[in-house]
Amino acid sequence: MHIPDGYLSPSTCATLYTASAPFWYVALKKVKARLHTKLIPRLALFAAFSFVLMMFNVPLPGGTSGHATGVGLATVVLGPWAGMLAISTALLIQALFFGDGGITAFGANAFNMAIAGCLVTYVFYRLLLRVFGMRPWAQAAAAAIAAYIAINFSALLAAIEFGIQPMFFKDAAGHPLYAPFPLSVTIPAMLIGHLTFAGLAELAITGGVVTYLKRTSPGLIAAGPAPFSWKPVAAVLALLIILTPVGLLTAGRAFGEWSAQDFQNADARVQIERAAGGAPAPSDAPNGLRRFAKLWSAPLRDYSPKFISNPSAGYILSAVVGVALLLIVILSFGALARRC
Amino acid sequence: MNVSRVLESTLSQLTGALEQSESTLKTGGDPRVKVIGALLVTVAAVSVRRWEILIALLVLLSGVAISAGMTWKRLCAGWAGGLFFAAVVAVPAVFNSGWQLALLLVLRSEASLTCWLLLILTTPFNLVLRALQALSVPTVFIAILSMTFRYIFLLVQTAQDMLLSRRSRIVGRMTGADHRRMLSSTAGVLLGKSMQMSDDVYHAMASRGFRGEIRVMQNFEMATRDWSLLVSVAALAAAVFVTGR
């Protein structure tokens, strides 16, 4: 997953450096406030540990092997903010001395693995600890599953970064200039490897080390479900909201989401027929579809509010409204349940 | 070969690579110029859209590396870093988008690798860090980077010793589950040692007067030779950028 130089366009690299910078800044502020003078040795030693951990190839079922990134352990032991700094440092040393990941792509690698990886691990680790309660295996299972989800999320981000290259960066003849495969290829290609080998290695090593630490040095990992902080959840939600315009890049509609008007549109008809395995689309929208389509007109139809001309801004606003509505519903249900 | 031996061999190669990565070649020149030059050439190489220009750049960088004392073996070992992605992305790209794009992807990556290999092998790491600081990278990052680099050696050595002592007490074959347990406990012990060591290092630093502030001696002075190197590298990067579009 360590992206080398030359596979992402310079503007993608610059964007991801820019996206990573505020996270590094906030992380540094938070970690400085917590560790003060202990900051430097603690982060340096953990970065060195993560670096060495990446050399540990874990045997996996089926005769294969894979290595962990240490993102799960960094988050569980140091917390998400210190963890992202330690992993970023390990990634920079890898890029500088071993050519494992590029210098221009360092922002992308740090964003995918260190920043998104640590935040996603933290959110799922805390949620799972609440679900598992005080059972003896709770911490190891929560850390392992959270690390597994995080490494797959990081792989998904890398796949998106690769997959958008041929859409935006082409020469005059329309040939791709950087990674040439579309999202339909990069997402399965990255996720198959990470859902199986790399994810299992992360799961095995994180679960194994947390089990070992719980037995021998329980002070190194937080005991039981600690007070939940909404800040990393908000950071992950913000990250996902920023990424929503990626949805604009996919051509056509999802299977089964055609509107009544699409049956009059030549391009949409081609898509419908392709999705139906070549069967001809009806010349007009079915009666039921036409009748029920008028029942409700959504205020933010197709995630594009009428008062916003920029489609990306429309997507982001729709995501913000959607998240806010979901939070209101969930918190209202929670309040109702507590009262009952 | 069993997993612990593979791991030991990997760690031993890592130690070798780390030792090799310490500046051993002819040094000289202002490190700030070298860092800026490496950045400019990398950005230019990544922006290039013509493989002929990248081949010319790679030949030039390789020539500089060899004349600075780098062996072909070391240079090829450095290029090997870009081969995994070449196999996974560039080779399939031959069938999808043609050999020119595949060649572009591989050459961009190798040109960047050569550039940074040249910097690291011709400049002591402490000078690279001081150059980064002079270029306004926050001091705290410099200090973390510097200590991380130093302690990687120690942790690799510790991991090697632990695996060797474990292997010397094992009789018979281990199953995959046994290996996973062994690696997890080794990683766990290593993590415990790292955290203990970070406290020890902190106490050692505090006892020597460390109060969280870092001061680094800055005594870089640009000589005429450095200015001419900076102008030449900037001109090279500009030429690569313009002709490669």
Boltz contact constraints between the chains, C-beta under 6 A:
constraints:
  - contact:
      token1: [A, 4]
      token2: [B, 82]
      max_distance: 6.0
  - contact:
      token1: [A, 4]
      token2: [B, 85]
      max_distance: 6.0
  - contact:
      token1: [A, 4]
      token2: [B, 109]
      max_distance: 6.0
  - contact:
      token1: [A, 5]
      token2: [B, 46]
      max_distance: 6.0
  - contact:
      token1: [A, 5]
      token2: [B, 109]
      max_distance: 6.0
  - contact:
      token1: [A, 5]
      token2: [B, 112]
      max_distance: 6.0
  - contact:
      token1: [A, 6]
      token2: [B, 46]
      max_distance: 6.0
  - contact:
      token1: [A, 6]
      token2: [B, 105]
      max_distance: 6.0
  - contact:
      token1: [A, 6]
      token2: [B, 108]
      max_distance: 6.0
  - contact:
      token1: [A, 6]
      token2: [B, 109]
      max_distance: 6.0
  - contact:
      token1: [A, 10]
      token2: [B, 46]
      max_distance: 6.0
  - contact:
      token1: [A, 10]
      token2: [B, 47]
      max_distance: 6.0
  - contact:
      token1: [A, 37]
      token2: [B, 212]
      max_distance: 6.0
  - contact:
      token1: [A, 38]
      token2: [B, 202]
      max_distance: 6.0
  - contact:
      token1: [A, 40]
      token2: [B, 143]
      max_distance: 6.0
  - contact:
      token1: [A, 40]
      token2: [B, 144]
      max_distance: 6.0
  - contact:
      token1: [A, 41]
      token2: [B, 198]
      max_distance: 6.0
  - contact:
      token1: [A, 41]
      token2: [B, 201]
      max_distance: 6.0
  - contact:
      token1: [A, 41]
      token2: [B, 202]
      max_distance: 6.0
  - contact:
      token1: [A, 42]
      token2: [B, 198]
      max_distance: 6.0
  - contact:
      token1: [A, 43]
      token2: [B, 144]
      max_distance: 6.0
  - contact:
      token1: [A, 44]
      token2: [B, 144]
      max_distance: 6.0
  - contact:
      token1: [A, 44]
      token2: [B, 147]
      max_distance: 6.0
  - contact:
      token1: [A, 44]
      token2: [B, 148]
      max_distance: 6.0
  - contact:
      token1: [A, 45]
      token2: [B, 151]
      max_distance: 6.0
  - contact:
      token1: [A, 45]
      token2: [B, 194]
      max_distance: 6.0
  - contact:
      token1: [A, 45]
      token2: [B, 197]
      max_distance: 6.0
  - contact:
      token1: [A, 45]
      token2: [B, 198]
      max_distance: 6.0
  - contact:
      token1: [A, 47]
      token2: [B, 148]
      max_distance: 6.0
  - contact:
      token1: [A, 48]
      token2: [B, 148]
      max_distance: 6.0
  - contact:
      token1: [A, 48]
      token2: [B, 151]
      max_distance: 6.0
  - contact:
      token1: [A, 48]
      token2: [B, 152]
      max_distance: 6.0
  - contact:
      token1: [A, 48]
      token2: [B, 155]
      max_distance: 6.0
  - contact:
      token1: [A, 49]
      token2: [B, 191]
      max_distance: 6.0
  - contact:
      token1: [A, 49]
      token2: [B, 194]
      max_distance: 6.0
  - contact:
      token1: [A, 51]
      token2: [B, 152]
      max_distance: 6.0
  - contact:
      token1: [A, 52]
      token2: [B, 155]
      max_distance: 6.0
  - contact:
      token1: [A, 52]
      token2: [B, 156]
      max_distance: 6.0
  - contact:
      token1: [A, 52]
      token2: [B, 159]
      max_distance: 6.0
  - contact:
      token1: [A, 53]
      token2: [B, 187]
      max_distance: 6.0
  - contact:
      token1: [A, 55]
      token2: [B, 10]
      max_distance: 6.0
  - contact:
      token1: [A, 55]
      token2: [B, 11]
      max_distance: 6.0
  - contact:
      token1: [A, 55]
      token2: [B, 14]
      max_distance: 6.0
  - contact:
      token1: [A, 56]
      token2: [B, 183]
      max_distance: 6.0
  - contact:
      token1: [A, 56]
      token2: [B, 187]
      max_distance: 6.0
  - contact:
      token1: [A, 58]
      token2: [B, 180]
      max_distance: 6.0
  - contact:
      token1: [A, 58]
      token2: [B, 183]
      max_distance: 6.0
  - contact:
      token1: [A, 59]
      token2: [B, 3]
      max_distance: 6.0
  - contact:
      token1: [A, 59]
      token2: [B, 176]
      max_distance: 6.0
  - contact:
      token1: [A, 59]
      token2: [B, 179]
      max_distance: 6.0
  - contact:
      token1: [A, 89]
      token2: [B, 144]
      max_distance: 6.0
  - contact:
      token1: [A, 89]
      token2: [B, 148]
      max_distance: 6.0
  - contact:
      token1: [A, 93]
      token2: [B, 148]
      max_distance: 6.0
  - contact:
      token1: [A, 97]
      token2: [B, 21]
      max_distance: 6.0
  - contact:
      token1: [A, 99]
      token2: [B, 81]
      max_distance: 6.0
  - contact:
      token1: [A, 99]
      token2: [B, 113]
      max_distance: 6.0
  - contact:
      token1: [A, 102]
      token2: [B, 112]
      max_distance: 6.0
  - contact:
      token1: [A, 103]
      token2: [B, 42]
      max_distance: 6.0
  - contact:
      token1: [A, 104]
      token2: [B, 42]
      max_distance: 6.0
  - contact:
      token1: [A, 104]
      token2: [B, 46]
      max_distance: 6.0
  - contact:
      token1: [A, 176]
      token2: [B, 97]
      max_distance: 6.0
  - contact:
      token1: [A, 177]
      token2: [B, 49]
      max_distance: 6.0
  - contact:
      token1: [A, 180]
      token2: [B, 93]
      max_distance: 6.0
  - contact:
      token1: [A, 180]
      token2: [B, 96]
      max_distance: 6.0
  - contact:
      token1: [A, 180]
      token2: [B, 97]
      max_distance: 6.0
  - contact:
      token1: [A, 180]
      token2: [B, 101]
      max_distance: 6.0
  - contact:
      token1: [A, 204]
      token2: [B, 180]
      max_distance: 6.0
  - contact:
      token1: [A, 208]
      token2: [B, 184]
      max_distance: 6.0
  - contact:
      token1: [A, 209]
      token2: [B, 184]
      max_distance: 6.0
  - contact:
      token1: [A, 209]
      token2: [B, 187]
      max_distance: 6.0
  - contact:
      token1: [A, 209]
      token2: [B, 188]
      max_distance: 6.0
  - contact:
      token1: [A, 212]
      token2: [B, 184]
      max_distance: 6.0
  - contact:
      token1: [A, 212]
      token2: [B, 185]
      max_distance: 6.0
  - contact:
      token1: [A, 212]
      token2: [B, 188]
      max_distance: 6.0
  - contact:
      token1: [A, 213]
      token2: [B, 188]
      max_distance: 6.0
  - contact:
      token1: [A, 217]
      token2: [B, 192]
      max_distance: 6.0
